[in-house]
Amino acid sequence: MTTEAERLPFFVYGTLRPGEANHARTLRGRTATEEPARIAGALLYEGPGYPYATAGPADAVVHGALVRPRDAEYDAVRAALDRLEGYTPGSPAGAGNLYERVATEAVCPDGRTVRAWVYLAAEPLATRLRAAGTPIACGEWTGRAARRSPG
């Protein structure tokens, strides 16, 4: 079981990815490493300018990046990400968090697996997304691509 105190890297899949707006505001200059990665067992849904990820079937894949904060910045980065994602550590599931921070296995392009934190949509939002959300079938979201898409 993963504990709150573990200093895992973060798997990011939306506006926190390198090149996106919240990466520039929250992570730029504060990370030791950043690399492409993917997670299985999760689905992406369109949101209001950013995506939501939810738990999904084992064969579903979400593409993103694995970011590891610098040691000296880790606690501050984790706190900033928790605030951005509307997550209060220690709060019971379904108790008003927009996202839940959970540990998962990320897979890097070279096949390595890395245990990482990911923010998944919290209940009851996750249930609403599964029932009526707009899935992103390819599991890949970038704000630049979303802004270019018609609609």
PAZA-140693 format. One record per residue: residue number from 1; y, z, x of N, C-alpha, C, O in turn. Coordinates in steps of 0.001 Angstrom, whole numbers. Each point is the difference from the previous one (the first is absolute). Layout:
N
(rec NUM; (Y; Z; X); (Y; Z; X); (Y; Z; X); (Y; Z; X))
...
END
This chain:
151
(rec 1; (-1181; 0; 841); (1181; 0; -841); (1243; 0; 886); (47; 697; 1013))
(rec 2; (954; -1477; -1398); (1238; -82; 756); (954; 1086; -476); (134; 243; -1199))
(rec 3; (518; 399; 2141); (956; 1044; -356); (1422; -508; 167); (257; -954; 734))
(rec 4; (654; 1607; -1428); (1415; -368; 45); (532; -34; 1431); (855; -826; 323))
(rec 5; (-1348; 1705; 526); (527; 128; 1360); (-446; -1122; 939); (576; -158; 1076))
(rec 6; (-1590; -624; -1460); (-487; -1053; 897); (1074; -1061; 210); (671; -425; -940))
(rec 7; (-527; 16; 2175); (1016; -987; 363); (-614; -1396; 37); (-143; -605; 1062))
(rec 8; (-210; 117; -2221); (-571; -1337; -113); (1119; -1035; 18); (1131; 303; -381))
(rec 9; (-1439; -1529; 823); (970; -1078; -177); (131; -300; -1494); (-737; 556; -814))
(rec 10; (1664; -1425; 462); (233; -364; -1394); (-341; -1469; -206); (386; -853; 799))
(rec 11; (-1116; 561; -1881); (-226; -1379; -407); (1089; -314; -1018); (92; 655; -1038))
(rec 12; (741; -1663; 1337); (1100; -385; -890); (-212; -1431; -471); (-485; -843; 754))
(rec 13; (849; 573; -1997); (-319; -1298; -596); (1161; -632; -751); (-169; -1086; -555))
(rec 14; (1313; 1699; 512); (1137; -518; -772); (1266; 4; 829); (54; -592; 1078))
(rec 15; (970; 1267; -1592); (1308; -19; 652); (46; 781; 1303); (1018; -22; 692))
(rec 16; (-2093; 709; -344); (-68; 710; 1286); (-630; -848; 1104); (-56; 430; 1152))
(rec 17; (-417; -1628; -1492); (-588; -869; 1024); (1075; -482; 973); (1163; -128; -381))
(rec 18; (-1538; -140; 1623); (972; -548; 947); (677; -1241; -584); (-661; -886; -543))
(rec 19; (1985; 838; 664); (778; -1110; -531); (543; 241; -1396); (843; -765; -468))
(rec 20; (-1298; 1797; -200); (466; 315; -1354); (1087; 1075; 41); (171; 693; 1003))
(rec 21; (555; -570; -2107); (1195; 849; -60); (-265; 1465; 331); (728; 584; 803))
(rec 22; (-1739; 16; -1391); (-224; 1424; 244); (-594; 281; 1380); (97; 1119; 504))
(rec 23; (-705; -2124; 98); (-428; 167; 1396); (1242; 161; 867); (61; 887; 852))
(rec 24; (924; -1745; -1071); (1233; 74; 784); (690; 1346; -187); (521; 567; 960))
(rec 25; (-514; -52; -2180); (689; 1264; -294); (-777; 1229; 455); (604; 991; 412))
(rec 26; (-1925; -1037; -478); (-811; 1209; 150); (-831; 40; 1279); (-218; 1074; 559))
(rec 27; (-246; -2225; -93); (-961; -8; 1103); (499; -632; 1298); (-475; 361; 1077))
(rec 28; (1402; -1275; -1157); (410; -730; 1206); (437; 967; 1098); (832; 881; -219))
(rec 29; (-1414; -1066; 1404); (326; 825; 1147); (-691; 1356; 16); (213; 796; 915))
(rec 30; (-1045; -527; -1929); (-658; 1309; -98); (-1518; -112; 117); (-706; 995; -161))
(rec 31; (195; -2199; 441); (-1446; -189; 60); (-453; -283; 1433); (717; -604; 797))
(rec 32; (-1928; 1060; -505); (-612; -274; 1302); (-727; -1333; -35); (39; -759; 968))
(rec 33; (-714; 467; -2098); (-727; -1262; -156); (102; -475; -1443); (153; 793; -929))
(rec 34; (-242; -2099; 772); (-60; -656; -1306); (-928; -1188; 154); (141; -779; 942))
(rec 35; (-1091; 631; -1858); (-909; -1139; 78); (-485; -372; -1393); (-65; 855; -883))
(rec 36; (-275; -2126; 681); (-545; -401; -1296); (-1288; 762; -289); (-734; 376; 914))
(rec 37; (476; -159; -2180); (-1236; 676; -411); (-239; -299; -1471); (830; -605; -679))
(rec 38; (-1985; 1044; 210); (-328; -147; -1421); (-817; 1212; -422); (-633; 665; 820))
(rec 39; (664; -397; -2116); (-863; 1044; -549); (-814; -614; -1129); (468; -898; -700))
(rec 40; (-1672; 1385; 532); (-867; -446; -1092); (17; 1062; -1090); (345; 1158; 237))
(rec 41; (-726; -1583; -1438); (-83; 942; -1106); (1338; 314; -624); (173; 1061; -599))
(rec 42; (789; -1981; 732); (1323; 200; -585); (507; -1319; -574); (-352; -1079; 476))
(rec 43; (1181; 1189; -1506); (621; -1150; -648); (1509; 130; 79); (533; 1109; -22))
(rec 44; (169; -2252; 114); (1461; -18; -23); (492; -501; -1347); (-605; -879; -613))
(rec 45; (1712; 1455; 165); (665; -416; -1234); (1474; -198; 288); (581; 692; 835))
(rec 46; (29; -1661; -1547); (1437; -224; 110); (741; 1207; -530); (-406; 607; -992))
(rec 47; (1488; -265; 1653); (884; 1061; -446); (1423; -522; -16); (228; -1191; 215))
(rec 48; (729; 2064; -466); (1409; -405; -72); (623; -165; 1391); (825; 814; 413))
(rec 49; (-1220; -1866; 303); (509; -233; 1344); (-894; 542; 1095); (319; -134; 1181))
(rec 50; (-1409; 731; -1545); (-985; 523; 950); (-1339; 58; -718); (-40; 45; -1229))
(rec 51; (-1056; -45; 1981); (-1314; 28; -646); (-517; 1421; -183); (486; 949; 615))
(rec 52; (-1470; -839; -1468); (-775; 1231; -147); (-1429; -322; 417); (-499; -1085; -299))
(rec 53; (-157; 1997; 973); (-1433; -117; 272); (-708; 1082; -797); (504; 1112; -154))
(rec 54; (-1684; -1460; -349); (-848; 959; -703); (-1401; -91; 587); (-345; -976; 666))
(rec 55; (-447; 1991; -917); (-1413; -94; 352); (-592; -1158; -790); (388; -232; -1145))
(rec 56; (-1320; -493; 1741); (-606; -1146; -656); (-1449; -141; 395); (-568; 883; 644))
(rec 57; (-35; -2003; -1033); (-1404; -221; 360); (-162; -143; 1513); (948; -343; 706))
(rec 58; (-2139; 604; -227); (-273; -4; 1443); (339; -1331; 661); (372; -23; 1173))
(rec 59; (-495; -1089; -1905); (251; -1306; 609); (1470; -425; -53); (347; -1057; 527))
(rec 60; (516; 1848; -1146); (1432; -311; -37); (627; 389; 1338); (-361; 1016; 594))
(rec 61; (1311; -1841; -125); (619; 230; 1305); (1519; -58; -131); (542; -851; -706))
(rec 62; (132; 1760; 1391); (1457; -8; 106); (344; -207; 1469); (-534; 678; 878))
(rec 63; (1437; -1625; -624); (450; -298; 1358); (1315; 718; 266); (841; 133; -890))
(rec 64; (-676; 321; 2109); (1227; 700; 358); (74; 216; 1492); (-420; -844; 791))
(rec 65; (964; 1994; -420); (156; 338; 1415); (-354; 1461; 212); (204; 847; -869))
(rec 66; (-732; -583; 2034); (-311; 1357; 425); (1128; 420; 940); (193; -609; 1052))
(rec 67; (545; 1640; -1428); (1108; 469; 828); (-276; 1432; 442); (-376; 857; -800))
(rec 68; (571; -625; 2078); (-231; 1327; 574); (1350; 517; 505); (545; -529; 969))
(rec 69; (-4; 1569; -1628); (1271; 561; 472); (-133; 582; 1408); (-1077; 437; 407))
(rec 70; (2179; -441; 317); (30; 675; 1298); (-270; 1479; -228); (399; 560; -1022))
(rec 71; (-1078; 74; 1978); (-356; 1418; -146); (1204; 864; -351); (-74; 832; -904))
(rec 72; (1182; -1023; 1614); (1184; 833; -228); (630; -241; -1368); (746; 845; -496))
(rec 73; (-1038; -1983; -114); (591; -378; -1287); (-944; 223; -1177); (407; -140; -1153))
(rec 74; (-1668; 488; 1434); (-1018; -36; -1054); (385; 818; -1236); (-15; -534; -1109))
(rec 75; (351; 1793; 1270); (290; 844; -1164); (1188; -526; -792); (-28; 2; -1231))
(rec 76; (1072; -453; 1922); (1177; -534; -682); (-333; -1300; -728); (469; -221; -1116))
(rec 77; (-1271; -638; 1736); (-394; -1256; -650); (-849; 291; -1231); (237; -579; -1060))
(rec 78; (-1216; 1460; 1181); (-844; 327; -1155); (849; 555; -1143); (-203; -378; -1154))
(rec 79; (1142; 1259; 1453); (870; 560; -1040); (858; -1092; -637); (184; -6; -1217))
(rec 80; (344; -919; 2026); (818; -1093; -536); (-832; -923; -887); (463; -428; -1057))
(rec 81; (-1686; 122; 1483); (-868; -854; -811); (-384; 698; -1302); (-4; -627; -1059))
(rec 82; (-315; 1907; 1129); (-326; 748; -1219); (1166; -46; -988); (-214; -220; -1192))
(rec 83; (1443; 423; 1671); (1177; -64; -888); (150; -1389; -594); (191; -150; -1207))
(rec 84; (-280; -870; 2060); (157; -1380; -465); (-1025; -338; -1074); (324; -666; -983))
(rec 85; (-1551; 1120; 1165); (-1092; -335; -911); (-110; 956; -1188); (-912; -138; -814))
(rec 86; (1810; 1087; 704); (-30; 915; -1140); (-1222; 894; -6); (-572; 277; -1054))
(rec 87; (171; 174; 2238); (-1194; 828; 144); (387; 1378; 511); (704; 126; 1002))
(rec 88; (-1168; 905; -1696); (217; 1381; 429); (-1323; 567; 493); (-913; 204; -800))
(rec 89; (788; 56; 2106); (-1252; 564; 523); (-360; 1300; -716); (860; 836; -277))
(rec 90; (-2146; -690; -13); (-486; 1208; -654); (126; -9; -1505); (-517; 892; -673))
(rec 91; (1198; -1887; 135); (153; -100; -1450); (-1321; -469; -606); (-629; -909; 544))
(rec 92; (192; 1504; -1652); (-1262; -441; -611); (79; -1467; -439); (1059; -473; -413))
(rec 93; (-2171; -232; 502); (-57; -1400; -441); (496; -96; -1433); (-354; 818; -849))
(rec 94; (1181; -1829; 587); (525; -210; -1339); (1169; 900; -353); (419; 53; -1157))
(rec 95; (115; 661; 2152); (1070; 965; -274); (1385; -570; 289); (871; 721; 489))
(rec 96; (-657; -1975; -777); (1320; -582; 157); (217; -832; 1245); (1083; -561; 166))
(rec 97; (-2062; 454; 715); (147; -872; 1161); (-56; -1455; -439); (-798; -358; -867))
(rec 98; (1644; -485; 1463); (-89; -1434; -245); (-1210; -569; 742); (-723; -844; -528))
(rec 99; (516; 1313; 1747); (-1138; -399; 821); (-742; 1251; 449); (554; 1099; 2))
(rec 100; (-1812; -1281; 378); (-784; 1034; 671); (-274; -506; 1410); (-310; -1176; 186))
(rec 101; (421; 2046; 799); (-345; -368; 1376); (-1443; 408; 228); (-343; 1181; -55))
(rec 102; (-504; -2183; 314); (-1427; 259; 180); (-475; -631; 1307); (599; -960; 485))
(rec 103; (-1666; 1497; 76); (-583; -551; 1219); (-962; -1122; -364); (-734; 91; -984))
(rec 104; (745; -1141; 1782); (-873; -1149; -209); (-385; -570; 1360); (488; 453; 1036))
(rec 105; (-1356; -1438; -1050); (-384; -706; 1225); (709; -1351; 24); (-182; -814; -905))
(rec 106; (979; 579; 1925); (652; -1290; 194); (-799; -779; 1038); (-550; 578; 938))
(rec 107; (493; -1890; -1116); (-728; -868; 925); (1011; -893; 708); (794; -688; -642))
(rec 108; (-830; 708; 1961); (899; -794; 829); (-613; -1377; 258); (-1202; -180; -194))
(rec 109; (2011; -801; 630); (-524; -1347; 232); (-1173; -58; 976); (-842; -892; -107))
(rec 110; (772; 1826; 1055); (-1106; -7; 960); (-1246; 709; -531); (-984; 145; 725))
(rec 111; (1018; 301; -1993); (-1156; 633; -621); (-30; 1515; 91); (-838; 638; -636))
(rec 112; (1751; -41; 1427); (61; 1464; 68); (351; 568; -1369); (780; -590; -748))
(rec 113; (-1361; 1737; 431); (417; 726; -1197); (777; 1231; 443); (-359; 675; 965))
(rec 114; (1422; -406; -1691); (895; 1102; 334); (278; 784; -1278); (410; -575; -1008))
(rec 115; (-630; 1861; 1049); (331; 858; -1136); (1519; 85; -89); (670; 261; 1000))
(rec 116; (-124; -481; -2199); (1455; -64; -169); (408; 528; -1368); (-785; -1; -948))
(rec 117; (2030; 450; 869); (580; 348; -1292); (438; -1278; -704); (471; -938; 644))
(rec 118; (-625; 900; -1961); (537; -1071; -828); (558; 645; -1261); (-525; 1004; -480))
(rec 119; (1582; -1582; -44); (581; 484; -1254); (-521; -879; -1131); (254; -1204; -34))
(rec 120; (-987; 1822; -891); (-533; -690; -1177); (735; 497; -1235); (400; 1163; -65))
(rec 121; (-220; -2047; -917); (663; 388; -1247); (-719; 1195; -611); (-1228; 22; -94))
(rec 122; (2003; 960; -317); (-547; 1218; -606); (-262; -232; -1491); (515; -947; -595))
(rec 123; (-1311; 1817; 17); (-192; -9; -1447); (1240; 614; -651); (597; 904; 586))
(rec 124; (-190; -1351; -1759); (-647; -984; -866); (385; -1444; 308); (-489; -920; -655))
(rec 125; (1371; 706; 1658); (421; -1357; 341); (-1185; -891; 349); (-50; -1145; -449))
(rec 126; (-889; 1629; 1224); (-1148; -820; 406); (-771; -505; -1216); (-430; -1154; -21))
(rec 127; (253; 1989; -976); (-708; -414; -1219); (788; -1089; -721); (-590; -969; -478))
(rec 128; (1914; 1113; 391); (830; -1026; -659); (-71; -1321; 756); (-80; -1062; -618))
(rec 129; (109; 1116; 1938); (-83; -1231; 787); (-1325; -708; -229); (-28; -1216; -193))
(rec 130; (-1068; 1963; 211); (-1312; -621; -212); (-96; -621; -1389); (-663; -1023; -173))
(rec 131; (1312; 1622; -815); (-77; -491; -1376); (933; -1178; -254); (-370; -938; -705))
(rec 132; (1576; 974; 1272); (985; -1010; -381); (841; -515; 1161); (953; -745; -227))
(rec 133; (-1272; 1113; 1452); (785; -439; 1148); (-301; -1434; 390); (-981; -589; -456))
(rec 134; (1836; 33; 1305); (-189; -1352; 525); (-627; 112; 1384); (679; 356; 962))
(rec 135; (-1983; -662; -855); (-655; 134; 1305); (475; -1062; 991); (389; -1102; -388))
(rec 136; (-426; 1445; 1642); (262; -936; 1090); (-1378; -330; 564); (-528; 714; 853))
(rec 137; (-36; -1801; -1343); (-1413; -316; 237); (-361; -115; 1478); (-1103; 377; 394))
(rec 138; (2010; -888; 421); (-316; -202; 1420); (89; 1289; 812); (-426; 35; 1155))
(rec 139; (979; 1029; -1752); (120; 1264; 716); (1068; 11; 1072); (16; 886; 855))
(rec 140; (873; -1860; -892); (1045; -159; 1022); (1358; -44; -686); (219; -838; -875))
(rec 141; (694; 1724; 1253); (1348; 34; -569); (1003; 61; 1123); (-148; 781; 940))
(rec 142; (1157; -1595; -1037); (1173; 168; 855); (1211; -237; -872); (-24; -868; -874))
(rec 143; (1061; 1612; 1093); (1225; -150; -774); (595; -1376; 145); (544; -552; -957))
(rec 144; (-642; -8; 2151); (545; -1344; 204); (-726; -998; -880); (631; -854; -622))
(rec 145; (-1956; 951; 562); (-778; -920; -838); (292; 257; -1465); (109; -946; -781))
(rec 146; (22; 2206; 392); (268; 336; -1396); (1356; -545; -427); (147; -446; -1137))
(rec 147; (850; 472; 2022); (1331; -503; -346); (2; -1514; -134); (817; -552; -738))
(rec 148; (-1717; -129; 1439); (-71; -1461; -82); (-780; -472; -1207); (129; -1155; -406))
(rec 149; (-936; 2027; -176); (-854; -409; -1111); (821; -187; -1264); (912; 782; -267))
(rec 150; (-1229; -1826; -524); (711; -166; -1266); (-355; 1122; -958); (-1076; 592; 81))
(rec 151; (1986; -315; -976); (-288; 983; -1045); (741; 1216; 229); (-112; 948; -777))
END
